[in-house]
Amino acid sequence: MDITAAELIAEIEASPDGPGVGAFFDLDGTIVQGYTATTLYADRLRRGDVGPLEFAKTLVAAVDGSVLGGDPQIMGEVSFAGLKGRTVDEVAEFGQRVFTTKIAGTIRPEARDIVRAHLRKGHTIAVASSATRMQIEPVANDLGIPHVICTELEDEDGVLTGKTTTGMLWGENKAGGVRAFAKKHKVDLASSFAYGNGQEDIAFLATVGRPHPLNPHPVLRKAAELAHWPVVVLRDPTSAGLRSYAGTLAAMGGINLGLGVGAAVGVLRRSRQEGMNAGVALASKLGFGLAGVELNIQGEKNLLAARPAVFIGNHQSSLDPLVAGALLERDFTAVAKAEAKRDPRMFLMNLILNPAFIDRGDNAKAVATLAQVTERIRSGTSLLIFPEGTRSSTQRLGRFKKGAFHMAMEAGVPIVPIVFRNTGDLMWRRSLVINPGTVDVVVLEPIPTDTWTKDTLDQHIAEVRQLFVDTLDNWPTKENA
């Protein structure tokens, strides 16, 4: 029986609250699309970190395990041996770097929603996988999963030996690891959930009362049919196809055309502001129309409820500024890093918006620039800024810097939070390609700053950031927005 991700989340929401209920997630092919070990190994190959002997052993193990029906665990053992002599810290840093650059973009969006549903219920959540800690922990940390049940690598004084202390948590070994964890943490397995995708996960799924194969291997799907386990097929992260590439090229042309028209209007009307308003509105309509991107906006009335204002957004993607510009449309400027001033691709955008460029390497100049921006806000120009300061590799929210909040307080204008849910799905952090789809946005109510002081600023920043966290964790429906 197949059910949807929404039906699964409804089942989670109807389950008992509290840590006595467990939720155990396999990693590869379940939370993430594909295999993290392959991604990590490919990175080592590119860097010349794999010697001829290790490569030959890996090739033989891969052919034996996948083609000849041999033991697939042998390939893992070869990989562990290849890490011999590395420090634990070095390997952890390697895993985090590859997660940020490659693996973060493979997390299935609906898997993130399922994890959030369990977090809201206060369940005990763990990733249970035959993968190693360096593969799992960056993913678990990003999703807010506190526990890891995995193949543990042996070390001596912080240096890896090339062996494991647990054996590979594959098949029945993983099931045993979950049972031991449940006993230690007082988790009732009969009330618990488990999620896996491979035929080796059958024993693992059978340990709980609520097993759910996700995107299952054919052998697992057959076992699920026999055992009457509900199957869920999650959508994979959007990948760029011909439509995406063509749409992106057309969108860039449309955006530049719109901005060019705006620049001309500004010259003819002798008003940079009129040119900006005309250019941004036309550029967003042309750009999103040609790229096949639609906006699903909740709280749209809050965009005009208080102007001027400091509009702040969470930052996942290069698409965020374009979406925010389409929302604000008129009478605003932005803050950008100094490097953008020299980027020829940003010429028309810089000409139209006249953004404030912040030199992060020169604190005195940065402070002076922010003071100038504050004066522009007092004069009636709203400000768009991303307080995280840089794009996050996933939907997980970063730390908020003070600049936006300090300027709003000094100018005496409200903060208006704009929460983006899935821009990273349509245009991943390091991608140059826009995929067609719908961007979900919530514009929260303006937050007055007239009673804020320097002494209370940190508290207010934490409160505003929590609004973003709560909105992302409990995305409002049209009915309760």
C-alpha positions in Angstrom: 0.0 0.0 0.0 1.4 3.4 -1.0 0.7 6.5 1.0 1.8 10.1 0.4 4.3 12.1 2.5 1.3 14.2 3.8 -0.5 11.1 4.9 2.6 9.8 6.7 3.0 13.2 8.5 -0.6 13.0 9.5 0.1 9.6 11.0 3.1 11.0 12.9 1.0 13.9 14.2 -1.6 11.4 15.5 1.0 9.3 17.3 1.8 9.6 21.0 4.0 12.5 22.1 7.3 12.1 23.9 10.7 10.4 23.9 9.2 7.0 24.4 8.4 6.8 20.7 11.4 6.4 18.4 12.0 7.4 14.8 14.9 5.7 13.1 16.1 6.9 9.6 18.4 5.1 7.2 20.7 7.6 5.4 21.6 6.6 1.9 18.7 6.4 -0.5 16.3 7.4 2.3 17.1 10.8 3.7 19.4 11.6 0.8 19.2 10.8 -2.8 22.0 8.5 -3.8 25.0 7.3 -1.7 27.2 9.5 0.4 30.1 7.0 0.3 30.2 7.4 -3.5 30.3 11.2 -3.2 33.0 11.1 -0.6 35.1 8.6 -2.6 34.7 10.7 -5.8 36.0 13.7 -3.9 39.0 11.7 -2.7 39.7 10.6 -6.3 39.5 14.2 -7.7 42.1 15.2 -5.1 44.4 12.4 -5.9 43.9 10.9 -2.4 43.3 7.4 -3.6 46.4 5.3 -4.4 46.5 2.6 -7.2 46.2 -0.3 -4.7 43.2 1.1 -2.9 41.5 1.9 -6.2 42.1 -1.6 -7.6 40.7 -3.1 -4.4 37.7 -0.8 -4.5 37.0 -1.7 -8.1 37.1 -5.4 -7.4 34.9 -5.1 -4.3 32.4 -3.0 -6.2 32.1 -5.5 -9.1 31.9 -8.5 -6.7 29.3 -6.9 -4.5 27.0 -5.4 -7.2 27.4 -7.6 -10.2 28.7 -11.0 -9.0 26.4 -11.2 -5.9 29.3 -11.1 -3.4 29.3 -9.5 0.0 28.6 -5.7 -0.4 30.2 -5.1 3.0 33.7 -5.8 1.6 33.6 -2.5 -0.3 33.0 -0.7 3.1 36.0 -2.5 4.6 38.2 -1.4 1.8 37.1 2.2 2.3 37.7 2.0 6.0 41.2 0.7 5.4 41.9 3.6 3.0 41.4 6.0 5.9 44.1 4.4 8.0 46.5 7.0 9.4 44.0 9.9 9.2 43.1 11.7 12.3 39.5 11.7 13.6 39.4 15.5 13.3 40.7 15.5 9.7 38.1 13.0 8.6 35.3 14.9 10.4 36.3 18.1 8.6 36.4 16.2 5.3 32.9 14.9 5.8 31.6 18.4 6.7 33.2 20.0 3.6 31.8 17.4 1.2 28.4 17.7 2.9 28.3 21.5 2.4 29.5 21.4 -1.2 27.8 18.2 -2.5 25.6 16.2 -0.1 23.4 19.0 1.3 21.8 19.4 -2.1 20.7 15.7 -2.1 18.6 15.8 1.0 15.0 15.0 0.0 12.7 18.0 0.9 9.9 15.7 2.2 12.4 13.7 4.3 13.2 17.0 6.0 9.4 17.5 6.6 9.1 14.0 8.1 12.0 14.7 10.5 10.4 18.0 11.5 7.1 16.2 12.3 8.9 13.8 14.7 10.7 16.7 16.3 7.4 18.5 16.9 6.2 15.4 18.7 9.2 15.2 20.9 10.2 11.7 19.6 13.6 10.2 20.1 15.1 10.5 16.6 18.2 8.7 15.3 19.9 8.0 12.0 20.6 4.3 11.8 22.9 3.4 9.0 25.8 1.2 7.9 27.6 4.5 7.0 30.2 6.1 9.2 29.9 9.0 11.5 31.7 11.3 9.1 29.0 10.7 6.5 26.1 10.9 8.9 26.8 13.6 11.4 26.7 16.6 9.0 23.3 15.5 7.7 22.0 14.7 11.2 23.2 18.1 12.6 21.5 19.9 9.7 18.2 18.1 10.2 18.3 18.5 14.0 18.6 14.8 14.6 20.4 14.2 17.9 21.4 10.5 17.8 23.5 8.4 15.4 23.6 4.6 15.2 26.4 3.8 12.8 29.5 1.9 11.8 32.1 3.3 14.2 35.7 3.6 13.1 38.4 2.5 15.4 41.1 5.0 16.5 44.2 5.0 18.6 44.9 8.4 20.2 42.8 10.1 17.6 44.3 8.3 14.6 42.2 5.9 12.6 43.4 2.3 12.4 41.5 1.4 9.3 39.2 -1.0 11.2 35.8 -0.6 13.0 34.8 -1.1 16.6 31.3 -2.2 15.8 31.6 -4.2 12.5 29.5 -2.8 9.6 26.0 -2.1 10.7 24.4 -3.9 7.7 21.3 -6.0 7.7 20.7 -7.8 11.0 23.6 -5.9 12.6 21.7 -2.6 12.1 18.6 -4.1 13.6 20.6 -5.2 16.6 22.1 -1.7 16.9 18.6 -0.2 17.0 17.4 -2.7 19.6 20.3 -1.9 21.8 19.8 1.9 21.4 16.1 1.5 22.2 16.8 -0.4 25.4 19.4 2.2 26.5 17.1 5.2 25.8 13.9 3.6 27.0 12.2 3.7 23.6 9.2 1.5 23.0 9.9 -0.1 19.6 6.3 -1.3 19.2 5.2 2.4 19.1 8.2 3.5 17.0 8.8 4.4 13.4 11.5 3.3 11.0 12.4 4.4 7.5 14.7 2.6 5.0 15.0 1.9 1.3 17.2 -1.2 0.7 16.6 -4.9 0.8 19.2 -5.0 3.6 16.8 -2.8 5.7 14.1 -5.5 6.0 15.4 -6.7 9.4 15.8 -3.1 10.6 12.3 -2.1 9.6 10.8 -5.2 11.2 12.2 -4.1 14.7 9.5 -1.4 15.0 5.7 -1.3 15.1 5.5 1.4 12.4 7.9 0.5 9.5 7.7 2.7 6.4 9.8 1.8 3.4 10.8 5.0 1.5 11.6 4.9 -2.2 12.1 1.1 -1.8 14.3 -1.3 -3.7 12.1 -3.8 -5.6 13.0 -6.6 -3.1 12.0 -4.3 -0.2 8.8 -3.3 -1.9 7.8 -7.0 -2.3 8.6 -7.6 1.3 6.4 -4.5 2.2 3.5 -5.9 0.2 3.7 -9.2 2.0 4.0 -7.6 5.5 1.4 -4.8 4.7 3.9 -2.1 5.4 2.9 1.3 4.0 5.3 2.6 1.3 6.1 6.2 0.7 7.8 7.5 -2.4 9.4 10.9 -1.8 10.3 13.3 -4.6 14.0 13.8 -5.2 15.7 17.2 -5.2 15.0 19.0 -8.4 17.7 18.4 -11.0 18.4 20.6 -13.9 17.2 19.5 -17.4 17.0 21.1 -20.8 14.0 23.2 -19.7 15.9 24.5 -16.7 18.9 25.6 -18.8 16.8 27.2 -21.5 14.6 28.9 -18.9 17.6 30.2 -17.0 19.1 31.7 -20.1 15.8 33.3 -21.1 15.2 34.5 -17.6 18.6 36.2 -17.5 17.9 37.9 -20.7 14.4 39.0 -19.5 15.8 40.3 -16.2 18.5 42.4 -18.0 15.9 43.6 -20.5 13.7 44.8 -17.6 16.5 46.4 -15.8 17.7 48.1 -19.0 14.2 49.5 -19.6 14.2 50.7 -16.0 17.5 52.5 -16.5 16.2 54.2 -19.6 13.0 55.3 -17.7 15.2 56.7 -15.0 17.2 58.8 -17.5 14.1 60.0 -19.3 12.2 60.9 -16.2 15.4 62.2 -14.5 14.5 60.0 -11.5 16.6 57.1 -10.4 13.8 56.0 -8.1 11.2 55.8 -10.9 13.6 53.9 -13.0 14.3 51.4 -10.2 10.6 50.9 -9.6 9.8 50.3 -13.3 12.9 48.2 -13.9 12.5 45.8 -10.9 8.8 45.2 -11.6 9.4 44.4 -15.3 12.6 42.4 -14.6 10.8 40.1 -12.0 7.8 39.5 -14.2 9.9 38.7 -17.3 12.5 36.7 -15.3 10.1 34.4 -13.4 7.7 34.0 -16.3 10.5 32.8 -18.6 12.1 30.6 -16.0 8.7 29.0 -15.1 8.8 30.1 -11.5 5.6 31.0 -9.6 5.3 32.6 -6.2 3.0 31.3 -3.5 2.8 34.2 -1.1 1.2 34.2 2.3 0.9 37.4 4.3 1.2 39.6 1.1 -0.6 42.5 2.8 2.4 42.8 5.2 4.6 44.0 2.3 2.8 47.3 2.3 1.7 47.5 5.9 4.7 49.6 7.0 7.0 51.5 4.6 9.8 52.3 4.9 10.9 49.2 6.7 13.9 46.9 6.9 12.9 43.6 5.2 14.9 40.6 6.2 15.0 37.1 4.7 16.6 33.8 5.3 19.2 33.0 2.7 19.3 29.6 0.9 19.9 30.4 -2.7 20.9 33.0 -5.4 17.2 33.0 -6.2 16.3 34.8 -2.8 17.2 38.3 -3.9 15.2 37.9 -7.1 12.2 36.7 -5.2 12.5 39.4 -2.6 12.8 42.1 -5.3 9.7 40.8 -6.9 7.9 41.0 -3.6 9.0 44.5 -2.7 8.9 45.9 -6.2 9.4 49.6 -5.4 11.2 52.2 -3.2 13.8 49.9 -1.7 17.6 49.3 -1.9 19.8 46.4 -0.7 23.0 45.7 1.1 25.6 43.6 -0.8 29.1 42.5 -0.2 31.9 44.6 -1.8 32.9 42.0 -4.3 29.5 42.3 -6.1 30.4 45.9 -7.1 33.1 44.5 -9.4 30.9 41.7 -10.8 30.0 42.5 -14.5 26.9 40.3 -14.2 25.6 42.7 -11.6 26.1 45.9 -13.5 22.5 46.7 -14.4 21.2 45.5 -11.0 23.7 47.7 -9.2 22.9 50.6 -11.5 19.2 50.3 -10.8 19.2 49.5 -7.1 22.2 51.6 -6.0 22.9 49.1 -3.2 25.2 49.7 -0.3 28.4 47.7 -0.6 29.8 46.4 2.6 33.5 45.9 2.9 33.7 43.1 5.5 37.5 43.4 5.7 37.3 47.0 6.9 35.2 47.5 9.9 35.4 51.3 9.9 34.2 51.5 6.3 31.4 49.0 7.0 30.1 51.0 9.9 30.2 54.2 7.9 28.3 52.6 5.0 25.6 51.3 7.4 25.3 54.8 8.8 24.6 56.1 5.2 22.1 53.3 4.7 20.3 54.3 7.9 19.9 57.9 6.6 18.4 56.5 3.3 15.9 54.6 5.4 14.9 57.7 7.3 14.4 59.4 4.0 11.8 56.9 2.9 13.7 54.0 1.2 13.1 50.5 2.5 16.0 48.1 2.9 16.3 44.5 1.9 19.0 42.5 3.8 19.8 38.9 4.6 21.0 38.9 8.2 22.7 35.5 8.0 25.3 37.3 5.8 25.8 34.3 3.5 23.8 31.6 1.9 23.1 28.5 4.0 23.9 25.1 2.4 20.4 23.9 3.3 17.2 25.1 4.9 18.8 25.2 8.3 18.9 28.8 9.6 22.3 30.4 10.4 23.1 33.0 13.0 21.7 36.5 12.5 24.1 39.4 12.5 23.2 42.7 14.1 23.5 45.1 11.2 19.9 45.0 9.9 18.4 45.2 13.4 20.6 48.1 14.5 19.8 50.1 11.3 16.0 49.5 11.9 16.3 50.6 15.5 18.4 53.7 14.6 16.0 54.7 11.8 12.9 54.0 13.9 11.3 51.7 11.3 9.9 48.2 11.7 11.5 44.9 10.8 9.4 42.8 8.3 10.5 39.1 8.2 10.2 37.3 4.8 10.5 33.5 5.2 11.6 31.5 2.1 10.9 27.8 2.4 12.2 26.2 -0.8 14.2 28.6 -3.0 17.1 26.2 -2.5 15.1 23.4 -4.1 14.6 25.4 -7.3 18.2 26.9 -7.4 20.6 25.1 -5.1 23.2 27.2 -3.2 26.1 26.8 -5.7 24.0 26.3 -8.8 23.7 28.8 -11.7 20.5 27.1 -13.0 16.9 28.0 -12.1 14.5 25.0 -12.1 10.8 25.6 -12.8 8.5 25.4 -9.9 6.7 27.3 -7.1 8.5 29.2 -4.4 6.7 29.3 -1.0 7.0 32.5 0.9 5.5 33.8 4.1 5.7 37.5 4.9 5.2 38.0 8.7 3.7 41.1 10.3 5.9 44.1 10.8 7.8 44.2 14.1 8.0 47.7 15.7 11.5 48.7 16.9 10.6 52.0 18.6 11.0 50.5 22.1 14.3 48.7 21.3 17.6 49.7 22.9 21.2 48.6 22.5 20.9 46.7 25.8 17.9 44.7 24.6 19.0 44.3 20.9 20.4 40.8 21.3 17.1 39.6 22.9 15.1 41.1 20.0 17.3 39.5 17.4 16.9 36.1 19.1 13.1 36.6 19.1 12.9 37.5 15.5 15.2 34.6 14.5 12.9 32.3 16.4 10.0 33.5 14.3 11.8 32.2 11.3 12.6 28.9 13.0 9.0 28.4 14.0 7.6 29.3 10.6 10.0 26.9 8.8 9.2 24.1 11.3 5.4 24.7 11.2 4.7 26.1 7.7 1.3 27.8 7.8 -1.5 26.7 5.6 -3.7 29.2 3.7 -6.3 28.7 6.4 -4.1 29.6 9.4 -1.8 32.1 7.7 
